[in-house]
């Protein structure tokens, strides 16, 4: 498996408000995965674990919410690893928009 796509997104919302925005917008974040479809999600404290079904593959991701940033990791299967740069850029873009 390739290295995960890692992005740190700064915000000024505070942990609780950032967590609420992410909870309400996880479907928008899932749009970063090419061909993404079904999304399953589960919160564990301030960490959101979610999986996107895409092109017959499972893309497993984690978002850790901190007071001033969100740390995101996306594990792309080999078939989707070619899209790592685009996924990183879109994740930062959509995440920053969601956290404004």
Residue pairs with C-beta under 8 A, 6 or more apart in sequence:
1 75
1 77
1 78
2 76
2 78
2 81
2 84
4 73
4 74
4 75
4 76
5 72
5 73
5 74
5 76
5 84
5 87
5 88
5 91
6 71
6 72
6 73
6 88
7 71
7 72
7 88
7 91
7 92
7 95
8 69
8 70
8 71
8 72
9 69
9 70
9 72
9 91
9 92
9 95
9 96
9 99
10 68
10 69
11 18
11 68
11 69
11 70
11 99
11 100
12 68
13 21
13 99
14 67
15 46
15 65
15 66
15 67
18 65
18 70
18 99
19 46
19 65
21 98
21 99
22 29
22 48
22 63
22 65
22 70
22 98
22 99
23 43
23 48
25 98
26 39
26 41
26 48
26 50
27 39
28 94
28 98
29 50
29 63
29 91
29 94
29 95
29 98
30 36
30 39
30 50
30 52
31 90
31 94
32 74
32 87
32 90
32 91
32 94
33 52
33 54
33 59
33 74
33 80
33 87
34 54
34 55
34 80
34 83
34 86
34 87
35 54
35 55
36 52
36 53
36 54
36 59
37 52
37 53
37 54
38 52
38 53
39 50
39 51
39 52
39 53
40 50
40 51
41 48
41 49
41 50
41 51
42 48
42 49
42 50
43 49
46 64
46 65
46 66
47 62
47 63
47 64
47 65
48 62
48 63
48 65
49 60
49 61
49 62
50 60
50 61
50 62
50 63
51 58
51 59
51 60
51 61
52 58
52 59
52 61
53 59
54 80
55 79
55 80
57 77
57 79
57 80
58 77
59 74
59 75
59 76
59 77
59 80
60 74
60 75
61 72
61 73
61 74
61 75
62 72
62 73
63 70
63 71
63 72
64 70
64 71
64 72
70 95
70 99
72 91
72 95
74 87
74 91
76 83
76 84
76 87
80 87
